[in-house]
């Protein structure tokens, strides 16, 4: 039986509407944490990911920090 990684579904930047990119980046960071902390059935996470900002203005890229929990079920 495979394990499922449960992570809250959507992460948003309050300044930009890049929730698809941010959610994928948070999931990648959490997957990395699980590889390191996989002996635990669940854990809190606190990750920083890059928000790409606006496509027309690449200088608006910035870091966002998200906290939550993951669980293996």
BAVO-839835 format. One line per field, with one value per atom (N, C-alpha, C, O): residue number from 1; atom name; x, y, z. Coordinates in Angstrom, 2 decimals. Example, Ala and Ser with C-alpha at 12.3 -4.5 7.8 and 13.67 -1.06 7.14 Angstrom:
<pts>
num = 1  1  1  1  2  2  2  2
atome = N  CA  C  O  N  CA  C  O
east = 13.19  12.30  13.20  14.24  12.85  13.67  12.90  13.41
north = -5.69  -4.50  -3.30  -3.32  -2.25  -1.06  0.03  1.14
up = 7.80  7.80  7.80  8.46  7.08  7.14  7.87  8.04
</pts>
This chain:
<pts>
num = 1  1  1  1  2  2  2  2  3  3  3  3  4  4  4  4  5  5  5  5  6  6  6  6  7  7  7  7  8  8  8  8  9  9  9  9  10  10  10  10  11  11  11  11  12  12  12  12  13  13  13  13  14  14  14  14  15  15  15  15  16  16  16  16  17  17  17  17  18  18  18  18  19  19  19  19  20  20  20  20  21  21  21  21  22  22  22  22  23  23  23  23  24  24  24  24  25  25  25  25  26  26  26  26  27  27  27  27  28  28  28  28  29  29  29  29  30  30  30  30  31  31  31  31  32  32  32  32  33  33  33  33  34  34  34  34  35  35  35  35  36  36  36  36  37  37  37  37  38  38  38  38  39  39  39  39  40  40  40  40  41  41  41  41  42  42  42  42  43  43  43  43  44  44  44  44  45  45  45  45  46  46  46  46  47  47  47  47  48  48  48  48  49  49  49  49  50  50  50  50  51  51  51  51  52  52  52  52  53  53  53  53  54  54  54  54  55  55  55  55  56  56  56  56  57  57  57  57  58  58  58  58  59  59  59  59  60  60  60  60  61  61  61  61  62  62  62  62  63  63  63  63  64  64  64  64  65  65  65  65  66  66  66  66  67  67  67  67  68  68  68  68  69  69  69  69  70  70  70  70  71  71  71  71  72  72  72  72  73  73  73  73
atome = N  CA  C  O  N  CA  C  O  N  CA  C  O  N  CA  C  O  N  CA  C  O  N  CA  C  O  N  CA  C  O  N  CA  C  O  N  CA  C  O  N  CA  C  O  N  CA  C  O  N  CA  C  O  N  CA  C  O  N  CA  C  O  N  CA  C  O  N  CA  C  O  N  CA  C  O  N  CA  C  O  N  CA  C  O  N  CA  C  O  N  CA  C  O  N  CA  C  O  N  CA  C  O  N  CA  C  O  N  CA  C  O  N  CA  C  O  N  CA  C  O  N  CA  C  O  N  CA  C  O  N  CA  C  O  N  CA  C  O  N  CA  C  O  N  CA  C  O  N  CA  C  O  N  CA  C  O  N  CA  C  O  N  CA  C  O  N  CA  C  O  N  CA  C  O  N  CA  C  O  N  CA  C  O  N  CA  C  O  N  CA  C  O  N  CA  C  O  N  CA  C  O  N  CA  C  O  N  CA  C  O  N  CA  C  O  N  CA  C  O  N  CA  C  O  N  CA  C  O  N  CA  C  O  N  CA  C  O  N  CA  C  O  N  CA  C  O  N  CA  C  O  N  CA  C  O  N  CA  C  O  N  CA  C  O  N  CA  C  O  N  CA  C  O  N  CA  C  O  N  CA  C  O  N  CA  C  O  N  CA  C  O  N  CA  C  O  N  CA  C  O  N  CA  C  O  N  CA  C  O  N  CA  C  O  N  CA  C  O  N  CA  C  O  N  CA  C  O
east = 0.84  0.00  0.89  1.80  0.63  1.46  1.00  -0.16  1.93  1.61  1.24  1.84  0.25  -0.15  0.39  0.35  0.88  1.31  0.16  -0.28  -0.32  -1.42  -0.86  -0.26  -1.05  -0.61  -1.78  -2.45  -2.04  -3.13  -3.01  -1.90  -4.13  -4.16  -3.59  -2.88  -3.87  -3.54  -2.82  -3.23  -1.73  -0.99  -1.04  -0.80  -1.36  -1.50  -0.55  -0.22  -0.13  0.60  -0.44  -1.22  -0.46  -1.48  -1.24  -2.13  -0.04  0.29  0.06  -0.17  0.11  0.00  -0.87  -1.02  -1.44  -2.27  -1.44  -1.65  -0.50  0.37  0.18  1.15  -1.05  -1.26  -0.83  -0.42  -0.91  -0.48  1.02  1.45  1.82  3.27  3.67  4.53  3.04  3.40  3.03  3.80  1.85  1.43  2.40  2.77  2.82  3.76  5.09  5.69  5.57  6.85  6.76  7.70  5.65  5.47  5.44  6.07  4.70  4.66  6.04  6.38  6.85  8.21  9.05  9.78  8.95  9.71  9.24  10.06  7.93  7.40  7.83  8.17  7.82  8.27  9.73  10.11  10.55  11.95  12.04  12.82  11.23  11.23  10.82  11.39  9.84  9.37  10.46  10.57  11.26  12.37  13.36  13.96  13.51  14.43  13.77  14.45  12.48  11.78  10.72  9.78  10.87  9.84  9.51  8.49  10.35  10.03  8.90  8.33  8.59  7.48  6.19  6.21  5.08  3.82  3.28  2.49  3.69  3.26  4.23  4.95  4.23  5.11  4.65  3.99  5.02  4.77  5.84  6.96  5.51  6.51  6.46  5.43  7.58  7.75  8.70  9.91  8.16  9.00  8.92  7.90  10.01  10.06  10.17  11.02  9.33  9.35  9.34  8.94  9.78  9.82  8.52  8.07  7.91  6.75  7.29  8.09  6.88  7.44  6.97  7.43  6.08  5.60  4.72  4.03  4.74  3.95  4.79  5.97  4.19  4.92  5.50  6.59  4.77  5.22  6.30  6.93  6.49  7.45  8.28  7.99  9.31  10.09  10.77  11.13  10.96  11.58  10.67  11.10  9.42  8.50  8.64  7.89  9.57  9.81  10.22  11.00  9.69  10.00  9.75  9.13  10.22  10.06  8.79  8.44  8.10  6.93  7.21  7.83  6.77  6.95  5.59  4.64  5.51  4.26  4.51  5.58  3.52  3.59  2.36  1.31  2.49  1.38  1.82  2.81  1.11  1.48  1.33  0.50  2.14  1.95  1.67  2.00  1.07  0.73  0.83  0.41  1.40  1.42  0.25  0.09  -0.55  -1.75  -1.77  -2.69
north = -1.18  0.00  1.25  1.36  2.18  3.38  4.41  4.43  5.25  6.32  7.57  7.88  8.27  9.53  10.66  10.58  11.68  12.86  13.86  14.30  14.20  15.14  16.52  16.69  17.46  18.84  19.73  19.46  20.79  21.69  22.08  22.25  22.21  22.22  23.46  23.33  24.66  25.85  26.87  27.16  27.41  28.49  29.70  29.60  30.84  32.08  33.13  33.16  33.99  35.19  36.30  36.50  37.03  38.10  39.25  40.07  39.30  40.38  40.03  40.91  38.75  38.30  37.05  36.34  36.77  35.58  34.48  34.14  33.94  32.88  31.59  30.88  31.28  30.15  28.82  27.93  28.64  27.35  27.15  26.09  28.15  28.04  27.91  27.10  28.69  28.63  27.29  26.72  26.79  25.50  24.41  23.58  24.40  23.39  23.51  22.49  24.71  24.91  24.48  23.87  24.78  24.33  22.81  22.21  22.19  20.72  20.11  19.11  20.72  20.22  20.31  19.38  21.43  21.61  20.63  20.07  20.42  19.48  18.06  17.28  17.71  16.37  16.16  15.07  17.21  17.12  16.89  16.06  17.62  17.43  16.01  15.41  15.48  14.13  13.10  12.12  13.33  12.41  12.43  11.41  13.59  13.70  13.29  12.77  13.52  13.28  12.18  12.13  11.32  10.35  9.33  8.65  9.20  8.24  8.76  8.01  10.04  10.62  10.52  10.77  10.17  10.09  11.46  11.57  12.50  13.85  14.84  14.50  16.05  17.07  18.44  18.58  19.43  20.81  21.19  20.68  22.08  22.58  24.10  24.72  24.68  26.13  26.32  26.14  26.67  26.75  28.13  28.82  28.52  29.75  29.38  28.57  29.95  29.70  31.03  32.05  31.00  32.22  32.41  31.52  33.56  33.95  34.62  35.54  34.18  34.77  36.19  36.81  36.72  38.09  38.16  37.19  39.27  39.43  39.07  39.41  38.38  37.97  39.17  39.08  40.26  41.45  42.24  43.14  41.89  42.64  41.66  41.47  41.03  40.02  40.54  39.76  41.86  42.40  42.30  42.61  41.87  41.74  40.38  40.09  39.54  38.24  38.47  39.38  37.66  37.80  36.50  35.59  36.40  35.19  35.27  36.34  34.14  34.02  32.87  31.87  33.00  31.95  31.37  32.11  30.04  29.36  28.34  27.74  28.16  27.17  26.28  26.71  25.06  24.12  22.79  22.73  21.74  20.40  19.44  19.65  18.40  17.32  16.05  15.95  15.10  13.83  12.72  12.89  11.59  10.43  9.54  9.19  9.18  8.38  7.14  6.33
up = 0.00  0.00  0.00  0.82  -0.91  -0.99  0.03  0.44  0.42  1.35  0.57  -0.46  1.08  0.48  1.34  2.57  0.72  1.44  1.44  0.38  2.60  2.70  3.07  4.13  2.20  2.43  2.05  1.06  2.81  2.41  0.94  0.43  0.27  -1.19  -1.87  -2.87  -1.37  -2.15  -1.28  -0.16  -1.82  -1.17  -2.06  -3.27  -1.49  -2.25  -1.72  -0.54  -2.61  -2.24  -2.13  -3.06  -1.03  -0.91  -1.89  -2.12  -2.48  -3.40  -4.87  -5.69  -5.21  -6.60  -6.66  -5.66  -7.83  -7.99  -8.65  -9.81  -7.89  -8.40  -7.62  -7.33  -7.27  -6.36  -6.95  -6.20  -8.28  -8.84  -8.64  -8.20  -8.97  -8.84  -7.37  -7.03  -6.51  -5.09  -4.49  -3.72  -4.82  -4.28  -4.68  -3.86  -5.95  -6.42  -5.69  -5.32  -5.48  -4.79  -3.33  -2.80  -2.66  -1.27  -1.22  -0.36  -2.14  -2.16  -2.37  -1.75  -3.24  -3.46  -2.20  -1.87  -1.48  -0.24  0.83  1.56  0.93  1.91  1.56  2.45  0.28  -0.14  0.26  0.67  0.13  0.55  2.06  2.51  2.84  4.29  4.66  5.57  3.97  4.29  4.03  4.76  2.98  2.74  3.91  4.23  4.54  5.68  7.00  7.89  7.13  8.39  8.25  9.05  7.25  6.90  7.97  7.87  8.98  10.04  10.93  11.72  10.80  11.57  10.75  9.55  11.38  10.62  10.23  9.29  10.94  10.59  11.23  12.17  10.72  11.28  10.80  9.77  11.58  11.15  10.14  10.20  9.22  8.30  8.27  8.54  7.93  7.82  6.65  6.80  5.48  4.29  3.66  3.74  3.03  2.26  0.79  0.42  -0.03  -1.47  -2.20  -1.65  -3.44  -4.25  -4.99  -5.72  -4.80  -5.60  -6.85  -6.74  -8.04  -9.27  -9.54  -10.50  -8.73  -8.96  -10.19  -10.51  -10.86  -12.08  -13.30  -13.37  -14.24  -15.45  -16.20  -16.75  -16.22  -16.95  -16.19  -16.75  -14.91  -14.10  -13.26  -12.08  -13.86  -13.14  -11.89  -11.01  -11.78  -10.57  -9.34  -8.23  -9.54  -8.40  -7.72  -6.78  -8.16  -7.52  -6.06  -5.77  -5.17  -3.75  -3.02  -3.57  -1.77  -0.97  -0.14  0.38  -0.02  0.86  1.81  1.42  3.04  4.04  4.38  4.64  4.38  4.70  5.80  5.87  6.64  7.70  7.60  7.13  8.04  8.02  8.59  9.32  8.27  8.71  7.56  6.67  7.57  6.60  7.38  8.56  6.72  7.36  6.32  5.18  6.73  5.87  6.27  7.44  5.29  5.59  4.72  4.81
</pts>
